[in-house]
Amino acid sequence: MKLVSDLHIHSKYSRSCGKELDLANLEKWAKIKGVDLLGTGDFTHPKWIKELKSNLVEDDTGVLNSKTGYPFILQTEISLMYSQGGKGRRVHNVVLAPNFDAVDQITEELLKRGRIDYDGRPIFKIPCIDFVEMLKGIDKRIEVIPAHIWTPHFAMFGSKSGFSSVKECYGSQAKHINAIETGLSSDPAMNWRVKDLDDKAIVSFSDLHSYWPWRMGREATVFDIDLKYDSLINALKTKKGIVETYEVDPNYGKYHFDGHRKCDVIMPPHLTKKFKGICPVCKKNMIIGVMNRIEEMADRAEGYQSQNQQKFRHLVPLHEILSSHLGKGVNTKTVWNEYNQIMKQFKNEFDVMLNASQNDLMKVTTPAIVDLIMKNRNGGIYVYPGFDGNYGRPVFDKKEIEKLKEEINREEYRAKNQMGLGDF
C-alpha cells in the first residue's frame, strides 16, 4: 500500500501554533493535501495526549485511527540542550512510539528530568546518547530520527552547535539511528555527499506549525508498506518500502544560504569563506546556512550519485505558486478562490501537482498557471534562496530572476568595498 506520510508535525500546544490546530483540522487538511498518514505530534503534552486518547482508537497494529478511520502514528519532537566536548549542543529529535503504553512510560521518564506541560516540544538537558538509551530501555520499537539535521540552531549537524558525525552525537547508540530528516533547506542529493549518512534512510516531513496546505505535507515521505507501525519501522531500518520523498527546493528553506537578515545580506558559501563569515554591513558573524555546512562536511563532489539511491522530487506548494503568480499573499481571498477552483475538480493537491493532465487543468485555470504547475512537476521553478530565518520564494519572471541572481552577486562588491578587500 502506497502511503504519503507526514510524521513530523505539531499540535495547538506547541509554541507558535494556533489554537485551531486540532485533530479535526489535521485530518481535514491532510485529506485535502493528499497526505495518507500523519504523526500525532506532541504526545508528551498532558492536554494533547488526553485529546489523543479520547479521540483516537488504538489497536494491535500500532496505528491509531480517528472516528472516521484516518490513521495516525504516535509522534513527538524533543529538544535536547546540553554541553558535550566543551561546546553547547542543541539537537532536535523526532520520536515515534508504538502505543500509548510506551508514550506513558516516555512521559514518566521525562518528568523525572523536567517539565512537559509548557510546550508541545519540551526542552531537556539530556545528551542524545542518554536520550536514545533511555527510550530503547522503555521499548525497543521506539524510533528516534534526528530532525532537520542541518538547520543551524537546533540540529545534529547544525553550524551553531552541531556534531561532525552521527557517532559523535549518539555515541554507542548511533546503531539505533536508522534514518535522518532532510529539513527544508536540504534534499537527498545534498545528503548523499556525506559518507557518514550512507547507511541511513532519508526521510522528509513538514515540521508543520499550522494545518494549511502550504505547510502540511510541504515535505513528505512515500512508503509502500502495510499500514502497521512495525512495517514502517522496518522500512526505516532496511530502506525497503521507502518509495520517494517530496521535497521543497532546498532554496525555499529558511537557512539554505548564509546571511544576516537584519542587514539584508545573503551569500553563497564561496563568498562567505572569503569574508570569513563576517557580515559586510554590521561586521558581526553571519548565520552559516545548510549549503555551507554541507560543503564543509562533504566527502563527495556536488552531483554525486550512486546505485540504488532513493528517489525524490522537488515540489513548491500550490498556494506558493498561486501567491507568487497572482501577486497576493498565500492566505488571501484571491489565492484561495483560485486554489478552490482548481481543487474541486481533483482528488487532492498532490493529485493536481503530480497527476493531473494539462488538458484537464486547462478546464479549471489559466494557461499561465497550468504552465507553472507543469514546471513545478518537473522541478523547473526558480526559488530565490532563503537565509537567516527568511523563507526562499518562487520567482517566475525571467527578468526578475536575472535581477535577483545579480543581487546575490552584488553582495560581493558591496562587501569588497566596505571591508576594503580590493580585488579577490
C-alpha positions in Angstrom: 0.0 0.0 0.0 1.4 3.4 -1.0 1.2 5.9 1.7 2.1 9.6 1.6 3.2 10.3 5.1 4.0 13.4 7.2 5.4 12.2 10.5 6.8 15.4 12.0 4.1 17.8 13.0 2.9 19.8 16.0 -0.3 20.5 17.8 -2.0 23.6 19.2 0.1 23.1 22.3 3.4 23.8 20.7 4.8 27.3 20.6 3.9 29.5 17.6 0.9 27.2 16.8 -2.7 28.3 16.6 -5.5 27.1 18.8 -7.2 25.7 15.7 -4.5 23.1 15.2 -6.6 20.2 16.5 -7.2 16.6 15.3 -10.3 17.5 13.2 -8.4 20.2 11.2 -5.3 18.0 10.9 -7.4 15.2 9.3 -9.4 17.5 7.1 -6.4 19.3 5.6 -4.4 16.1 5.3 -7.1 14.7 3.0 -7.2 18.0 1.0 -3.4 17.9 0.7 -3.3 14.2 -0.2 -1.4 13.0 3.0 -2.5 9.5 3.9 -0.7 9.1 7.2 0.0 11.7 9.9 2.1 11.9 13.0 0.1 13.0 16.1 2.7 15.5 17.2 3.4 16.5 20.8 2.5 13.2 22.5 4.2 14.3 25.8 2.0 17.3 26.4 -0.6 16.4 29.1 -3.5 18.1 27.4 -2.8 16.9 23.9 -2.2 13.2 25.0 -5.6 13.4 26.7 -7.2 14.5 23.5 -5.4 11.8 21.5 -6.6 9.1 23.9 -10.2 10.4 23.8 -10.4 10.7 20.0 -8.1 8.1 18.5 -8.7 4.3 18.7 -5.6 2.1 19.3 -5.3 -1.4 18.0 -2.5 -4.1 17.8 -1.1 -2.6 14.5 0.5 0.4 16.3 -1.6 2.7 14.2 -4.3 5.0 15.7 -7.5 5.7 13.9 -9.8 8.7 14.1 -13.6 8.1 14.3 -13.7 8.3 10.5 -10.8 5.8 10.1 -8.0 8.3 9.3 -4.6 6.9 10.5 -2.1 8.5 12.9 1.3 7.4 14.3 2.2 8.4 17.8 5.0 11.1 17.3 6.6 14.0 19.1 9.7 16.2 18.8 12.0 16.7 21.8 14.6 19.4 22.1 17.9 18.4 23.8 20.1 21.2 25.0 23.3 20.2 26.8 27.1 20.5 26.8 29.5 18.0 25.2 33.1 18.3 24.1 33.3 21.8 25.6 30.6 23.1 23.4 26.9 23.8 23.9 24.7 21.4 21.9 21.1 21.8 20.7 19.6 18.9 18.9 16.0 18.2 18.0 14.8 14.6 17.6 11.6 13.2 16.2 10.3 10.3 18.3 7.9 7.6 17.1 6.2 5.3 19.5 4.2 2.0 19.0 1.4 2.5 21.5 0.0 4.7 24.4 1.7 2.5 27.0 5.1 3.4 25.5 4.2 7.0 25.4 3.1 7.0 29.1 6.5 5.4 30.0 8.4 8.0 28.0 6.5 10.8 29.7 7.1 9.3 33.1 10.9 9.2 32.5 11.0 12.7 31.1 9.1 14.0 34.2 12.0 12.9 36.3 14.2 15.3 34.4 11.9 18.3 33.9 8.6 19.7 32.8 6.4 18.7 29.9 3.4 21.0 30.3 4.7 24.3 29.0 5.3 23.3 25.3 4.4 20.5 22.9 8.1 20.4 22.1 9.7 20.4 25.5 13.4 21.0 26.3 15.6 18.7 28.3 19.2 18.8 29.4 19.8 15.2 28.2 22.7 14.2 25.9 21.5 12.4 22.7 23.3 9.2 23.7 21.5 9.0 27.0 18.2 10.0 25.4 18.2 7.2 22.9 19.4 4.7 25.5 16.5 5.7 27.8 13.9 5.3 25.1 15.3 1.9 23.9 15.2 0.8 27.5 11.5 1.5 27.6 10.6 -0.2 24.3 13.0 -1.3 21.5 10.4 -0.4 18.9 10.6 3.3 19.8 12.3 5.1 16.9 14.4 8.2 17.1 15.1 10.3 14.0 17.4 13.3 14.1 15.2 16.2 13.0 16.1 18.6 10.1 19.7 17.6 10.6 21.4 20.6 9.0 19.4 23.5 10.5 21.9 25.9 12.1 20.5 26.4 15.6 18.9 23.0 16.6 20.2 20.0 14.7 22.7 17.2 14.7 24.9 18.8 12.0 23.8 22.4 12.6 26.5 25.1 12.2 25.8 26.7 15.6 26.1 23.7 17.8 26.2 20.5 15.8 28.4 17.5 15.6 30.6 16.2 12.8 29.3 12.7 12.7 26.4 10.6 13.8 28.7 8.6 16.1 30.0 11.8 17.8 26.4 12.8 18.5 24.9 9.5 19.6 27.9 7.5 20.6 27.2 3.8 21.3 23.5 4.5 20.5 24.3 5.5 16.9 23.5 1.9 15.9 19.8 2.7 16.7 19.7 5.7 14.3 18.2 4.3 11.2 17.1 7.5 9.4 17.7 11.2 9.1 15.3 14.0 8.2 16.5 16.4 5.5 14.7 19.6 6.6 13.5 22.2 4.3 17.0 23.6 3.4 18.5 20.3 2.1 17.4 17.4 -0.1 18.6 13.8 -0.5 21.2 14.7 -3.2 22.9 17.1 -0.8 23.0 14.4 1.9 24.4 11.8 -0.5 27.6 13.8 -0.5 28.3 12.9 3.1 29.6 9.3 3.5 28.6 9.2 7.2 25.0 9.1 6.1 25.3 6.3 3.6 23.6 3.7 5.7 20.8 5.9 6.8 17.3 6.1 5.3 16.5 9.6 4.2 13.0 10.9 5.1 11.3 14.3 4.8 8.4 15.7 6.8 6.9 19.1 7.1 7.5 20.1 10.8 4.2 22.0 10.4 3.0 24.6 12.8 -0.3 25.1 11.1 -2.6 22.8 9.1 -2.7 25.0 6.0 -1.8 23.2 2.7 1.3 25.3 2.2 2.6 23.9 5.4 1.2 20.4 5.8 2.9 17.9 3.5 5.3 20.5 2.1 7.8 17.7 2.7 6.6 14.1 2.9 7.8 10.5 2.6 6.1 8.0 0.4 6.1 4.4 1.8 4.9 1.2 0.1 4.2 -0.9 3.2 1.4 -2.5 5.2 -0.4 0.1 7.4 1.4 -1.1 10.5 3.8 0.5 12.9 6.3 -2.4 12.7 6.2 -2.2 8.8 7.0 1.5 9.0 10.0 1.0 11.3 11.3 -1.9 9.2 11.2 0.3 6.2 13.4 2.9 8.0 15.8 0.1 9.1 16.2 -1.6 5.7 15.4 1.3 3.3 12.9 -1.2 1.7 9.5 0.2 1.3 10.5 3.9 1.0 9.4 4.9 -2.5 10.5 8.5 -2.6 10.3 11.8 -0.8 8.6 15.0 -1.7 10.9 18.0 -1.0 10.6 21.7 -1.4 13.5 23.1 -3.4 16.3 23.5 -0.7 16.5 27.2 -1.7 13.0 27.5 -0.2 14.2 26.7 3.3 14.9 29.4 5.8 18.6 28.6 6.2 19.8 27.4 2.8 22.3 30.2 2.1 24.4 32.2 4.6 23.4 35.7 5.6 22.4 38.3 8.1 18.7 39.1 7.9 18.9 42.5 9.8 21.4 43.7 7.2 19.7 42.1 4.3 22.9 40.3 3.4 22.7 36.9 1.6 25.8 35.0 0.5 26.6 31.6 -1.1 29.3 29.6 0.7 32.3 30.6 -1.5 31.7 34.3 -0.7 31.2 33.7 3.0 34.6 32.0 3.0 36.2 35.0 1.5 34.7 37.2 4.1 35.4 34.8 7.0 31.8 34.6 7.9 31.6 38.3 8.8 28.6 40.4 7.7 29.9 43.3 5.5 27.4 45.7 6.8 27.5 45.4 10.6 30.7 43.4 10.9 29.1 40.7 13.1 29.0 37.0 12.4 26.5 35.8 9.8 24.4 32.8 10.3 26.0 30.0 8.4 23.4 28.1 6.4 22.9 24.5 5.3 24.6 24.6 2.0 27.8 25.9 3.6 27.7 23.3 6.3 27.3 20.5 3.8 30.2 21.9 1.7 32.3 21.7 4.9 31.4 18.1 5.7 31.0 16.7 2.2 33.3 13.8 1.1 32.0 13.9 -2.4 31.5 16.5 -5.2 28.2 18.1 -5.9 26.1 16.0 -8.2 27.4 12.7 -6.7 25.1 9.7 -7.3 25.4 6.0 -6.6 23.3 3.0 -7.4 20.0 2.3 -5.6 19.7 5.8 -4.3 16.3 6.8 -3.1 14.1 8.9 -5.5 12.9 12.3 -4.6 11.2 15.3 -6.3 11.1 19.0 -5.7 7.6 20.5 -5.3 6.6 24.0 -4.4 3.3 24.1 -2.6 0.4 25.1 -4.9 -0.5 28.0 -2.7 3.0 29.4 -3.0 2.8 29.2 -6.8 -0.5 30.9 -7.0 0.6 33.6 -4.5 3.7 34.5 -6.5 1.9 34.4 -9.8 -1.1 36.5 -8.6 1.0 38.8 -6.5 -1.1 38.2 -3.4 -0.5 36.7 0.0 -0.9 32.9 0.4 -3.9 33.3 2.7 -5.7 36.0 0.7 -9.2 35.6 -0.8 -7.8 35.9 -4.3 -5.4 33.0 -3.9 -8.0 30.8 -2.1 -10.5 31.4 -4.8 -8.1 30.2 -7.5 -7.0 27.3 -5.3 -10.5 26.1 -4.7 -11.4 26.5 -8.3 -8.6 24.1 -9.2 -9.1 21.7 -6.3 -12.8 21.0 -6.8 -12.0 19.0 -9.9 -9.3 16.8 -8.5 -8.8 14.4 -5.5 -6.3 16.4 -3.6 -3.3 18.8 -4.1 -0.8 16.1 -4.7 -3.1 14.8 -7.5 -3.0 18.3 -9.0 0.7 18.7 -8.7 1.7 15.2 -9.9 -1.0 13.5 -11.9 -3.5 16.0 -13.5 -3.2 16.3 -17.3 -2.6 19.6 -19.0 -6.0 19.2 -20.7 -7.9 18.7 -17.5 -6.1 21.6 -15.8 -6.8 23.9 -18.7 -10.5 23.4 -18.0 -10.2 24.9 -14.5 -7.5 27.5 -14.6 -5.4 29.8 -16.8 -2.7 28.6 -19.3 -0.1 30.5 -17.3 -1.0 28.7 -14.1 -1.1 25.3 -15.9 2.4 26.0 -17.3 3.6 26.7 -13.7 2.1 23.5 -12.4 3.9 21.6 -15.1 7.2 23.3 -14.4 6.7 22.6 -10.7 6.1 18.9 -11.5 9.4 18.8 -13.4 11.4 20.8 -10.8 11.6 23.7 -13.2 10.7 26.6 -10.8 13.5 29.0 -9.7 13.4 29.7 -6.0 15.3 32.7 -4.6 17.3 31.3 -1.6 16.2 31.6 2.0 18.7 32.7 4.6 18.9 33.5 8.3 15.3 32.7 9.0 13.8 34.1 5.8 12.0 31.6 3.6 13.0 31.4 0.0 10.4 32.4 -2.6 9.5 31.1 -6.1 10.1 33.6 -8.9 8.6 33.3 -12.4 9.5 36.4 -14.3 12.7 35.9 -16.3 13.9 39.5 -15.9 13.3 39.4 -12.1 15.2 36.0 -11.9 18.2 37.6 -13.5 17.9 40.6 -11.3 17.8 38.5 -8.2 20.8 36.5 -9.3 22.7 39.7 -9.8 21.6 40.9 -6.4 23.3 38.0 -4.7 26.5 38.6 -6.7 26.3 42.3 -5.8 27.0 41.4 -2.2 30.4 40.5 -3.4 31.1 44.1 -4.5 29.3 45.7 -1.5 31.4 43.6 0.9 34.6 44.2 -1.0 34.1 48.0 -0.8 33.0 48.1 2.8 35.8 45.8 4.0 38.4 47.3 1.9 39.5 44.0 0.4 40.0 45.2 -3.1 40.0 42.6 -5.9 39.6 39.0 -4.9 
